[in-house]
Amino acid sequence: MTFDESFKFRKKGHKMLWLTHPLILVWLITSFAWGVASVLDGKQPITASSQIADFPHVAPSVSSSLDATSFPSNFNTPHSAAQAVFDPRQPTTELPLTIGTSDPTSLGQDDLQDLYAFTFIDIYCGKTATAKRRIYIGTSSHYASSGRIFFPSQNVSDINFVLAPGAGRFFWLPDSYQTPYKDDSGMLLNKTVVVAATENVVVYAYQGCADVDGKQASAFRVHELQRLGTDYWVLTYYGNRPVHLGMVSVEDDTLVTISFNHTDENAGINEKNIMMNKYDTFYLVLPFDATGTRITSNRKISVIVGLTWIALPVGSINTEPFCETLEPTFNWGKSFSVAHFLGSEASNDYIVKLLSTMNNNTVYLKQGSYRSETILQQGQSKELLVTANVTDVLEINSSKDIIVAQIATKGDPAFTNPAMTFIPPHQHGTEKEISFPVFDLAYEGNVTNYLTVWVPPTGQPSDLGLDNILTVDWKILGTDETGWRIFQTSLQTGSHIIRIKSDLRIRGIVFGSATKRSFAHPVA
């Protein structure tokens, strides 16, 4: 029998016959002997995984006006005066060897596809209360979906779900899932949450404190894997609170480069490189305003940013965490408009903070009789406080792409705690129905929830359908000079669907407020 015939025989199921071929036996014996000799000689074969490719240097962004304090003691071990490299392939006691080994298909559900991978940041609930986390999963009205929530390399049970068309459900994460905390800074962790399903779904996340006196709440939309990118810029509010960053890789051999917005004087570091495998979480706490820090990677990643808690105005009693999913640069835009979170009932100030990714970016601000023109360089940001008595729409236009965040401050005792969300640009939105949640602010009374929607000039309130309500009480908050109008209506806690009846591209945000807690997140 020839070798080719022997190989064909093996393919038909005779799996041992090919071992009798003399040439293969010689090869097997030789390979085994070489391996033994290598071990006895103290040598190991070189593998691809033992070599780390260089990643192009990314110039750090323009320094912010806030000085840095010292980095955490375990921030990194300097590789050079200006660079540090963290390599998970060199295990330490802080890096379990099981990282990245979870197989999403191990349960035999071959029809499932991983759609989302993300993490949470830590929130402060005091010495006695614990943090509780929920996930909302919603479907289109055109199809059902089933799937599971799983936690790679963690001792946490999967959560299975089945959703009818147009349905949305809330899922409590088990207490065995614990988010990172400050001492985890600069480490690779097993803190990733993955959602897999048979059909496309939308995912939102919420976290808050469990007891009656807990004052913390935050919510964010999770980006699907196809919407992730490889180039991010950090934008967040600072308020002299440490900034928390969580990065999740969705492929093996992902090299992430963090170019800080300034050099830490004590550590001498302005750049950090991290090697990550699939579904690793890298967690970092920065003791300075990280706005203007750039995060790039050779493969797609998700990035979350926030604060464990903050008081706005500084010194006020009520505090809230901020937690938002960063947008990759291809989702940024040039035209925005902003209104009060509470619309005509505005009893609070709000802050707008924007960031430029490019040099010589001219930014125009218009609100009533107010006019402003500013030229920003790459990595520079601008902040504007809008007081409660100013009800005009704030219009923002720029010559190059920017990202815009809106931050609510504490208002009167009945309304509004700090909350933050990114404002979608006019250039992006959705032309289909949107499934979204309004999370329950547990233990609270006097809860107010608002949906704010931006509609193009040709749109009318009658073009928007909400759930099965025949007539929706849309209030018009204002119109910018390009004709975009801002509509707003109140909502109850639960799952909702907004449907666009005509060929429009709309976008929106949800804001929930109570005496002690508030949250905000985009819906499109």
TORLO-473990 format. One record per residue (C-alpha): residue in one letter; x, y, z. Coordinates in nm, 4 decimals. Layout:
REM TORLO-473990
A | X | Y | Z
...
END
This chain:
REM TORLO-473990
M | 0.0000 | 0.0000 | 0.0000
T | 0.1372 | 0.3421 | -0.0911
F | 0.1490 | 0.6338 | 0.1526
D | -0.1340 | 0.8085 | -0.0342
E | -0.3478 | 0.4974 | -0.0095
S | -0.2698 | 0.4704 | 0.3612
F | -0.3744 | 0.8339 | 0.4132
K | -0.7012 | 0.7802 | 0.2288
F | -0.7665 | 0.4752 | 0.4428
R | -0.7191 | 0.6814 | 0.7572
K | -0.9687 | 0.9431 | 0.6383
K | -1.2278 | 0.6681 | 0.6008
G | -1.2014 | 0.5800 | 0.9673
H | -0.9072 | 0.3405 | 0.9950
K | -0.7299 | 0.5738 | 1.2351
M | -0.4455 | 0.3381 | 1.3435
L | -0.3389 | 0.2031 | 1.0056
W | -0.1368 | 0.5114 | 0.9175
L | 0.0843 | 0.4601 | 1.2239
T | 0.2286 | 0.1450 | 1.0639
H | 0.3852 | 0.3373 | 0.7814
P | 0.7656 | 0.3187 | 0.8338
L | 0.8385 | 0.6800 | 0.7351
I | 0.5913 | 0.8182 | 0.9900
L | 0.7230 | 0.5887 | 1.2629
V | 1.0748 | 0.7195 | 1.2019
W | 0.9502 | 1.0783 | 1.2183
L | 0.7618 | 1.0202 | 1.5455
I | 1.0592 | 0.8486 | 1.7129
T | 1.2966 | 1.1240 | 1.5993
S | 1.0659 | 1.4034 | 1.7205
F | 1.0213 | 1.2401 | 2.0604
A | 1.3956 | 1.1930 | 2.1038
W | 1.4643 | 1.5551 | 2.0084
G | 1.2077 | 1.6784 | 2.2624
V | 1.3592 | 1.4707 | 2.5417
A | 1.7066 | 1.5916 | 2.4537
S | 1.5901 | 1.9525 | 2.4596
V | 1.4467 | 1.9158 | 2.8096
L | 1.7548 | 1.7384 | 2.9428
D | 1.9737 | 2.0071 | 2.7906
G | 1.7714 | 2.2799 | 2.9667
K | 1.6341 | 2.4193 | 2.6412
Q | 1.2780 | 2.4702 | 2.5254
P | 1.1578 | 2.4988 | 2.1671
I | 1.0789 | 2.8555 | 2.0628
T | 0.7078 | 2.9100 | 2.0023
A | 0.5244 | 3.1982 | 1.8439
S | 0.3556 | 3.2781 | 2.1744
S | 0.6909 | 3.3450 | 2.3392
Q | 0.7634 | 3.6383 | 2.1116
I | 0.5881 | 3.9740 | 2.1398
A | 0.5814 | 4.1950 | 1.8351
D | 0.6522 | 4.5650 | 1.8648
F | 0.3546 | 4.7983 | 1.8332
P | 0.3821 | 5.1363 | 1.6624
H | 0.4413 | 5.4178 | 1.9074
V | 0.1457 | 5.6493 | 1.9590
A | 0.2385 | 6.0011 | 2.0501
P | 0.0822 | 6.1108 | 2.3793
S | -0.1947 | 6.3650 | 2.3575
V | -0.1635 | 6.7261 | 2.4636
S | -0.1318 | 6.7523 | 2.8387
S | -0.4345 | 6.8537 | 3.0394
S | -0.4168 | 7.1436 | 3.2780
L | -0.4388 | 6.9166 | 3.5837
D | -0.1157 | 6.7846 | 3.7277
A | -0.0684 | 6.4154 | 3.7963
T | -0.0167 | 6.2650 | 4.1332
S | 0.1786 | 5.9463 | 4.1794
F | 0.0723 | 5.6252 | 4.0091
P | -0.0292 | 5.3271 | 4.2241
S | 0.2677 | 5.1339 | 4.3562
N | 0.1775 | 4.8322 | 4.1432
F | 0.1099 | 5.0413 | 3.8314
N | 0.3887 | 4.8777 | 3.6327
T | 0.7560 | 4.7962 | 3.6181
P | 0.9258 | 5.0444 | 3.3842
H | 1.0588 | 4.8904 | 3.0647
S | 1.2364 | 5.2131 | 2.9836
A | 1.2275 | 5.5684 | 3.1047
A | 0.9133 | 5.6421 | 2.9081
Q | 0.7501 | 5.3056 | 2.8501
A | 0.6244 | 5.0101 | 3.0486
V | 0.5244 | 4.6714 | 2.9113
F | 0.2916 | 4.4298 | 3.0892
D | 0.3071 | 4.0790 | 2.9471
P | 0.0525 | 3.8235 | 3.0698
R | 0.2640 | 3.5486 | 2.9167
Q | 0.4998 | 3.5952 | 3.2120
P | 0.2649 | 3.4779 | 3.4914
T | 0.2806 | 3.6168 | 3.8424
T | 0.0838 | 3.5352 | 4.1539
E | -0.1528 | 3.8174 | 4.0541
L | -0.2269 | 3.6658 | 3.7126
P | -0.4085 | 3.3293 | 3.7175
L | -0.2961 | 3.0898 | 3.4463
T | -0.6596 | 3.0230 | 3.3536
I | -0.7090 | 3.3646 | 3.1943
G | -0.8433 | 3.3475 | 2.8405
T | -0.9195 | 2.9733 | 2.8413
S | -1.2995 | 2.9883 | 2.8332
D | -1.4540 | 2.8304 | 2.5243
P | -1.7955 | 2.9819 | 2.4414
T | -1.8910 | 2.6695 | 2.2446
S | -1.8082 | 2.4256 | 2.5227
L | -2.1756 | 2.3885 | 2.6132
G | -2.2540 | 2.2514 | 2.2704
Q | -2.4671 | 2.5493 | 2.1640
D | -2.3108 | 2.5826 | 1.8209
D | -2.5872 | 2.8104 | 1.7009
L | -2.4937 | 3.0797 | 1.9535
Q | -2.2650 | 3.3636 | 1.8577
D | -2.0856 | 3.5918 | 2.0988
L | -2.2344 | 3.9381 | 2.0560
Y | -2.1084 | 4.1405 | 2.3532
A | -1.8060 | 4.1363 | 2.5849
F | -1.7654 | 4.3980 | 2.8574
T | -1.6866 | 4.4641 | 3.2208
F | -1.8005 | 4.6891 | 3.5046
I | -1.5996 | 4.9379 | 3.7053
D | -1.6094 | 4.9442 | 4.0828
I | -1.8611 | 5.1642 | 4.2647
Y | -1.8507 | 5.2813 | 4.6246
C | -2.1313 | 5.1526 | 4.8502
G | -1.9805 | 5.2228 | 5.1914
K | -1.8654 | 4.9706 | 5.4491
T | -2.1919 | 4.7802 | 5.4898
A | -2.3783 | 4.7916 | 5.1581
T | -2.2952 | 4.5787 | 4.8561
A | -2.3147 | 4.6569 | 4.4867
K | -2.5868 | 4.4946 | 4.2768
R | -2.5639 | 4.4678 | 3.8991
R | -2.8288 | 4.4076 | 3.6355
I | -2.8203 | 4.3438 | 3.2635
Y | -3.1023 | 4.4220 | 3.0231
I | -3.1321 | 4.2196 | 2.7023
G | -3.3892 | 4.3137 | 2.4389
T | -3.4931 | 4.1870 | 2.0962
S | -3.6450 | 4.3287 | 1.7822
S | -4.0150 | 4.2802 | 1.7253
H | -3.9301 | 4.0812 | 1.4112
Y | -3.7588 | 3.7817 | 1.5716
A | -3.7080 | 3.5875 | 1.8912
S | -3.3684 | 3.5085 | 2.0422
S | -3.2230 | 3.2712 | 2.2977
G | -2.8790 | 3.2641 | 2.4503
R | -2.6740 | 3.2879 | 2.7640
I | -2.4739 | 3.5264 | 2.9784
F | -2.1436 | 3.3733 | 3.0815
F | -1.8334 | 3.4744 | 3.2733
P | -1.5098 | 3.3382 | 3.1210
S | -1.2619 | 3.1823 | 3.3669
Q | -1.4781 | 3.2743 | 3.6665
N | -1.6575 | 3.0566 | 3.9174
V | -1.9927 | 3.2041 | 3.8167
S | -2.2812 | 3.0046 | 3.6714
D | -2.4153 | 3.0836 | 3.3256
I | -2.7487 | 3.2603 | 3.2905
N | -2.9659 | 3.1261 | 3.0083
F | -3.2432 | 3.3289 | 2.8484
V | -3.5213 | 3.2986 | 2.5920
L | -3.6823 | 3.6141 | 2.4518
A | -3.9953 | 3.6459 | 2.2408
P | -4.0052 | 3.8995 | 1.9550
G | -4.0058 | 4.2538 | 2.0896
A | -3.9365 | 4.1414 | 2.4458
G | -3.6841 | 4.2679 | 2.6977
R | -3.5755 | 4.1143 | 3.0273
F | -3.3657 | 4.2208 | 3.3245
F | -3.1132 | 3.9806 | 3.4783
W | -2.9460 | 4.0199 | 3.8168
L | -2.5820 | 3.9151 | 3.8106
P | -2.4965 | 3.6710 | 4.0912
D | -2.3082 | 3.8008 | 4.3942
S | -2.0213 | 3.5702 | 4.2989
Y | -1.9446 | 3.8109 | 4.0149
Q | -1.7319 | 4.0815 | 4.1734
T | -1.6016 | 4.3877 | 3.9962
P | -1.2443 | 4.5086 | 4.0279
Y | -1.1372 | 4.7469 | 4.2988
K | -0.8565 | 4.9974 | 4.3340
D | -0.5913 | 4.7480 | 4.4443
D | -0.6454 | 4.5634 | 4.1149
S | -0.5081 | 4.8598 | 3.9207
G | -0.2634 | 4.7728 | 3.6463
M | -0.3602 | 4.4049 | 3.6402
L | -0.5159 | 4.1529 | 3.4052
L | -0.8281 | 4.0091 | 3.5656
N | -1.1075 | 3.7612 | 3.5060
K | -1.3907 | 4.0158 | 3.5179
T | -1.5439 | 3.9903 | 3.1707
V | -1.9144 | 3.9393 | 3.1009
V | -2.0111 | 3.7867 | 2.7639
V | -2.3556 | 3.7713 | 2.6050
A | -2.4112 | 3.5110 | 2.3315
A | -2.7368 | 3.4645 | 2.1421
T | -2.8956 | 3.3087 | 1.8360
E | -3.0123 | 3.6448 | 1.6983
N | -2.9068 | 4.0053 | 1.7461
V | -3.0026 | 4.1609 | 2.0781
V | -2.9311 | 4.4888 | 2.2556
V | -2.7592 | 4.4963 | 2.5943
Y | -2.7559 | 4.7606 | 2.8685
A | -2.6018 | 4.7402 | 3.2146
Y | -2.6832 | 4.8956 | 3.5526
Q | -2.5211 | 4.8930 | 3.8942
G | -2.6280 | 5.0391 | 4.2269
C | -2.6015 | 4.9857 | 4.6008
A | -2.8222 | 4.7241 | 4.7632
D | -2.9428 | 4.8932 | 5.0815
V | -3.2079 | 5.1572 | 5.1369
D | -2.9551 | 5.4261 | 5.2209
G | -2.7338 | 5.3542 | 4.9207
K | -2.6985 | 5.6579 | 4.6997
Q | -2.5235 | 5.5078 | 4.4013
A | -2.6567 | 5.4219 | 4.0564
S | -2.5124 | 5.4183 | 3.7067
A | -2.6165 | 5.2704 | 3.3725
F | -2.4588 | 5.2368 | 3.0300
R | -2.5226 | 5.0878 | 2.6893
V | -2.2946 | 4.8008 | 2.5897
H | -2.1554 | 4.8070 | 2.2365
E | -2.1874 | 4.4939 | 2.0246
L | -1.8634 | 4.3348 | 1.9030
Q | -1.9076 | 4.4618 | 1.5474
R | -1.9305 | 4.8193 | 1.6780
L | -1.6033 | 4.8001 | 1.8706
G | -1.2890 | 4.9688 | 1.7428
T | -0.9133 | 4.9945 | 1.7809
D | -0.8778 | 5.3673 | 1.8509
Y | -1.0314 | 5.5364 | 2.1573
W | -0.9854 | 5.8645 | 2.3418
V | -1.0826 | 5.8973 | 2.7066
L | -1.3382 | 6.1614 | 2.8019
T | -1.4807 | 6.1760 | 3.1522
Y | -1.5548 | 6.4179 | 3.4310
Y | -1.2818 | 6.4394 | 3.6922
G | -1.3759 | 6.6324 | 4.0065
N | -1.0546 | 6.5289 | 4.1860
R | -1.1661 | 6.1649 | 4.1894
P | -0.9538 | 5.8751 | 4.0544
V | -1.0531 | 5.7723 | 3.7030
H | -1.1206 | 5.4012 | 3.6452
L | -1.0630 | 5.2322 | 3.3087
G | -1.1657 | 4.8790 | 3.2102
M | -1.0572 | 4.7246 | 2.8787
V | -1.1775 | 4.3901 | 2.7390
S | -1.0131 | 4.2094 | 2.4481
V | -1.2242 | 3.9975 | 2.2139
E | -0.9390 | 3.8135 | 2.0411
D | -0.6144 | 3.6463 | 2.1433
D | -0.2830 | 3.8281 | 2.0974
T | -0.4312 | 4.1747 | 2.1398
L | -0.1723 | 4.4435 | 2.2068
V | -0.3140 | 4.7567 | 2.3708
T | -0.1208 | 5.0831 | 2.3919
I | -0.2271 | 5.3515 | 2.6402
S | -0.0740 | 5.6928 | 2.5665
F | -0.1361 | 5.9159 | 2.8663
N | -0.2180 | 6.2830 | 2.8326
H | 0.0942 | 6.3720 | 3.0288
T | 0.3996 | 6.2101 | 3.1844
D | 0.3849 | 6.1131 | 3.5503
E | 0.6770 | 6.2903 | 3.7138
N | 0.7369 | 6.0207 | 3.9742
A | 0.7181 | 5.7128 | 3.7520
G | 0.8470 | 5.8785 | 3.4342
I | 0.5844 | 5.7002 | 3.2263
N | 0.3797 | 5.8386 | 2.9399
E | 0.2913 | 5.5131 | 2.7673
K | 0.1882 | 5.1635 | 2.8684
N | 0.1587 | 4.8455 | 2.6585
I | -0.0470 | 4.5423 | 2.7586
M | -0.0717 | 4.2016 | 2.5896
M | -0.4175 | 4.0480 | 2.6251
N | -0.5884 | 3.7267 | 2.5229
K | -0.9527 | 3.6687 | 2.4410
Y | -1.1913 | 3.7971 | 2.7083
D | -0.9192 | 3.9278 | 2.9374
T | -1.0062 | 4.2381 | 3.1389
F | -0.7349 | 4.4947 | 3.2055
Y | -0.8220 | 4.7336 | 3.4880
L | -0.6497 | 5.0620 | 3.5570
V | -0.7031 | 5.3384 | 3.8144
L | -0.5532 | 5.6784 | 3.7318
P | -0.5121 | 5.9492 | 3.9974
F | -0.5489 | 6.2340 | 3.7475
D | -0.7916 | 6.3592 | 3.4840
A | -0.7491 | 6.0962 | 3.2122
T | -0.9365 | 6.3021 | 2.9526
G | -0.7162 | 6.3167 | 2.6430
T | -0.5567 | 5.9776 | 2.7052
R | -0.5498 | 5.7668 | 2.3897
I | -0.6046 | 5.3891 | 2.3793
T | -0.5142 | 5.1999 | 2.0616
S | -0.4923 | 4.8295 | 1.9825
N | -0.4078 | 4.5925 | 1.6994
R | -0.7419 | 4.4138 | 1.7444
K | -1.0854 | 4.5280 | 1.8590
I | -1.1418 | 4.6014 | 2.2270
S | -1.4184 | 4.7480 | 2.4417
V | -1.3356 | 5.0278 | 2.6855
I | -1.5335 | 5.1538 | 2.9835
V | -1.4519 | 5.4639 | 3.1880
G | -1.5905 | 5.6096 | 3.5085
L | -1.5597 | 5.7186 | 3.8692
T | -1.6539 | 5.5173 | 4.1789
W | -1.8394 | 5.8223 | 4.3099
I | -1.8492 | 6.1986 | 4.2727
A | -2.0384 | 6.4904 | 4.4271
L | -2.1589 | 6.7693 | 4.1986
P | -2.1402 | 7.0451 | 4.2937
V | -1.8333 | 6.9558 | 4.4970
G | -1.9281 | 6.9314 | 4.8637
S | -2.2925 | 6.8399 | 4.8065
I | -2.4380 | 6.5474 | 5.0000
N | -2.5568 | 6.3192 | 4.7213
T | -2.2953 | 6.1322 | 4.5220
E | -2.3110 | 5.9066 | 4.2179
P | -2.0714 | 5.6915 | 4.0174
F | -2.0097 | 5.7600 | 3.6497
C | -1.9755 | 5.4653 | 3.4145
E | -1.9841 | 5.4918 | 3.0348
T | -1.8762 | 5.2843 | 2.7358
L | -1.6273 | 5.4801 | 2.5266
E | -1.7021 | 5.5339 | 2.1597
P | -1.4353 | 5.4410 | 1.9017
T | -1.3278 | 5.7370 | 1.6914
F | -1.5294 | 5.6285 | 1.3863
N | -1.8482 | 5.6922 | 1.5892
W | -1.7580 | 6.0548 | 1.6641
G | -1.9140 | 6.3479 | 1.4788
K | -1.9207 | 6.7196 | 1.4035
S | -2.2754 | 6.8333 | 1.4935
F | -2.4528 | 6.8014 | 1.8286
S | -2.7338 | 6.9660 | 2.0220
V | -2.7951 | 6.9404 | 2.3958
A | -3.0949 | 7.0148 | 2.6196
H | -3.1632 | 6.9833 | 2.9916
F | -3.2039 | 6.6260 | 3.1114
L | -3.5343 | 6.7245 | 3.2714
G | -3.6486 | 6.9508 | 2.9904
S | -3.8974 | 7.2170 | 3.0965
E | -3.8812 | 7.0933 | 3.4571
A | -3.5103 | 7.1692 | 3.4749
S | -3.4073 | 7.2312 | 3.8325
N | -3.0399 | 7.1587 | 3.7927
D | -2.7349 | 7.2803 | 3.6095
Y | -2.5543 | 7.0614 | 3.3626
I | -2.2007 | 7.0455 | 3.2316
V | -2.0956 | 6.9795 | 2.8732
K | -1.7461 | 6.8478 | 2.8136
L | -1.6059 | 6.7851 | 2.4671
L | -1.2801 | 6.6482 | 2.3281
S | -1.0981 | 6.6798 | 1.9961
T | -0.8940 | 6.4031 | 1.8324
M | -0.7267 | 6.6307 | 1.5783
N | -0.5208 | 6.9477 | 1.5689
N | -0.6601 | 7.2855 | 1.4639
N | -1.0190 | 7.1822 | 1.5283
T | -1.2503 | 7.4834 | 1.5394
V | -1.5456 | 7.4322 | 1.7747
Y | -1.8497 | 7.6622 | 1.7620
L | -2.0929 | 7.6881 | 2.0545
K | -2.4306 | 7.8613 | 2.0316
Q | -2.7026 | 7.8905 | 2.2948
G | -2.9548 | 8.1713 | 2.2732
S | -2.7494 | 8.4885 | 2.2480
Y | -2.4333 | 8.3109 | 2.3657
R | -2.1632 | 8.2529 | 2.1020
S | -1.8206 | 8.0979 | 2.1402
E | -1.5454 | 7.9867 | 1.9040
T | -1.2522 | 7.7782 | 2.0263
I | -0.9639 | 7.6082 | 1.8467
L | -0.8675 | 7.2764 | 2.0054
Q | -0.5609 | 7.0646 | 1.9441
Q | -0.5410 | 6.6869 | 1.9527
G | -0.6346 | 6.5554 | 2.2971
Q | -0.7585 | 6.8916 | 2.4246
S | -1.0984 | 6.9316 | 2.5879
K | -1.3394 | 7.2141 | 2.6679
E | -1.5910 | 7.2362 | 2.9506
L | -1.9041 | 7.4511 | 2.9747
L | -2.1484 | 7.4948 | 3.2647
V | -2.5124 | 7.5574 | 3.1695
T | -2.7295 | 7.6838 | 3.4542
A | -3.0859 | 7.5731 | 3.5191
N | -3.2397 | 7.9039 | 3.4099
V | -3.0952 | 7.8727 | 3.0574
T | -3.3476 | 7.6690 | 2.8600
D | -3.2237 | 7.7256 | 2.5044
V | -3.0786 | 7.4328 | 2.3145
L | -2.6979 | 7.4261 | 2.3158
E | -2.5684 | 7.3769 | 1.9612
I | -2.2189 | 7.2386 | 1.9047
N | -2.0492 | 7.2265 | 1.5651
S | -1.6865 | 7.1565 | 1.4814
S | -1.4621 | 7.1489 | 1.1767
K | -1.3309 | 6.8027 | 1.2711
D | -1.4634 | 6.5131 | 1.4759
I | -1.5266 | 6.5529 | 1.8494
I | -1.6985 | 6.3572 | 2.1259
V | -1.9435 | 6.5243 | 2.3666
A | -2.0491 | 6.4255 | 2.7187
Q | -2.3341 | 6.5748 | 2.9232
I | -2.3127 | 6.5672 | 3.3028
A | -2.6065 | 6.6435 | 3.5318
T | -2.5343 | 6.8139 | 3.8637
K | -2.7345 | 6.7986 | 4.1851
G | -3.0509 | 7.0086 | 4.1713
D | -3.3179 | 7.0753 | 4.4309
P | -3.3865 | 6.8059 | 4.6960
A | -3.6523 | 6.6383 | 4.4820
F | -3.4624 | 6.6014 | 4.1570
T | -3.1374 | 6.5039 | 4.0016
N | -2.8164 | 6.3574 | 4.1259
P | -2.4959 | 6.3517 | 3.9219
A | -2.5219 | 6.1500 | 3.6016
M | -2.3184 | 6.1347 | 3.2817
T | -2.3810 | 6.0155 | 2.9274
F | -2.2322 | 6.0642 | 2.5825
I | -2.4463 | 6.2618 | 2.3389
P | -2.4826 | 6.0938 | 1.9972
P | -2.3912 | 6.3195 | 1.7032
H | -2.6444 | 6.4097 | 1.4358
Q | -2.4452 | 6.2052 | 1.1845
H | -2.5156 | 5.8789 | 1.3680
G | -2.8377 | 5.7205 | 1.4806
T | -3.0796 | 5.4474 | 1.3847
E | -3.3396 | 5.4030 | 1.1140
K | -3.5149 | 5.1108 | 1.2797
E | -3.6913 | 5.0396 | 1.6033
I | -3.4956 | 5.0674 | 1.9255
S | -3.5380 | 4.8377 | 2.2241
F | -3.4152 | 4.9932 | 2.5477
P | -3.4659 | 4.9781 | 2.9265
V | -3.5576 | 5.2144 | 3.2037
F | -3.3892 | 5.0649 | 3.5077
D | -3.5631 | 5.0495 | 3.8432
L | -3.4133 | 5.2869 | 4.1003
A | -3.4789 | 5.0477 | 4.3877
Y | -3.5805 | 5.1745 | 4.7336
E | -3.6647 | 5.5142 | 4.5862
G | -3.9747 | 5.7257 | 4.5674
N | -4.0294 | 6.0342 | 4.3559
V | -3.8728 | 5.8719 | 4.0495
T | -3.8814 | 6.0561 | 3.7179
N | -3.7719 | 5.8943 | 3.3901
Y | -3.7362 | 6.0783 | 3.0612
L | -3.6688 | 5.9718 | 2.7036
T | -3.5102 | 6.2463 | 2.4934
V | -3.5061 | 6.1992 | 2.1150
W | -3.3351 | 6.4019 | 1.8421
V | -3.5326 | 6.4098 | 1.5152
P | -3.4193 | 6.5444 | 1.1739
P | -3.5902 | 6.8513 | 1.0227
T | -3.8410 | 6.6428 | 0.8252
G | -3.9548 | 6.4468 | 1.1304
Q | -4.2779 | 6.4953 | 1.3217
P | -4.3913 | 6.3626 | 1.6612
S | -4.6376 | 6.1425 | 1.4744
D | -4.3418 | 5.9616 | 1.3153
L | -4.2418 | 5.8181 | 1.6528
G | -4.4263 | 5.5256 | 1.8047
L | -4.3568 | 5.4241 | 2.1634
D | -4.4532 | 5.0757 | 2.2808
N | -4.8244 | 5.0278 | 2.2081
I | -4.9285 | 5.3773 | 2.3116
L | -5.1660 | 5.5291 | 2.0577
T | -5.0825 | 5.8910 | 2.1406
V | -4.7511 | 5.9860 | 2.3000
D | -4.7235 | 6.3177 | 2.4822
W | -4.4076 | 6.4487 | 2.3167
K | -4.2826 | 6.7866 | 2.4347
I | -4.0660 | 6.9879 | 2.1974
L | -3.7656 | 7.1176 | 2.3923
G | -3.6199 | 7.3178 | 2.1076
T | -3.4893 | 7.3305 | 1.7521
D | -3.1346 | 7.4044 | 1.6423
E | -3.0492 | 7.6219 | 1.3436
T | -3.0125 | 7.3173 | 1.1168
G | -3.3712 | 7.2126 | 1.1891
W | -3.3025 | 6.9199 | 1.4210
R | -3.5666 | 6.9103 | 1.6936
I | -3.5485 | 6.7635 | 2.0421
F | -3.8557 | 6.5763 | 2.1695
Q | -3.9031 | 6.4444 | 2.5210
T | -4.1556 | 6.2294 | 2.7067
S | -4.1773 | 6.0584 | 3.0440
L | -4.1531 | 5.6802 | 3.0895
Q | -4.2243 | 5.4106 | 3.3434
T | -3.9679 | 5.1606 | 3.4641
G | -3.9366 | 4.8565 | 3.2372
S | -3.8653 | 4.7516 | 2.8795
H | -3.9611 | 4.9808 | 2.5919
I | -3.9498 | 4.9956 | 2.2134
I | -3.9508 | 5.3140 | 2.0093
R | -4.0455 | 5.2686 | 1.6442
I | -3.9731 | 5.5093 | 1.3619
K | -4.2689 | 5.5186 | 1.1237
S | -4.0924 | 5.6994 | 0.8406
D | -3.7463 | 5.6841 | 0.6892
L | -3.5737 | 5.8851 | 0.9611
R | -3.2435 | 5.8610 | 1.1411
I | -3.2989 | 5.9432 | 1.5070
R | -3.1015 | 5.9170 | 1.8277
G | -3.1814 | 5.9479 | 2.1963
I | -3.0910 | 5.9148 | 2.5623
V | -3.2702 | 5.7974 | 2.8767
F | -3.2409 | 5.9812 | 3.2075
G | -3.3733 | 5.8440 | 3.5362
S | -3.3713 | 6.0534 | 3.8516
A | -3.4809 | 6.0133 | 4.2123
T | -3.3993 | 6.1684 | 4.5477
K | -3.0807 | 5.9692 | 4.5986
R | -2.9952 | 5.8167 | 4.2626
S | -2.9760 | 5.9069 | 3.8946
F | -2.8567 | 5.7429 | 3.5752
A | -2.8332 | 5.8290 | 3.2068
H | -2.7436 | 5.6308 | 2.8960
P | -2.7783 | 5.6548 | 2.5159
V | -3.0394 | 5.4499 | 2.3327
A | -2.9231 | 5.5111 | 1.9744
END
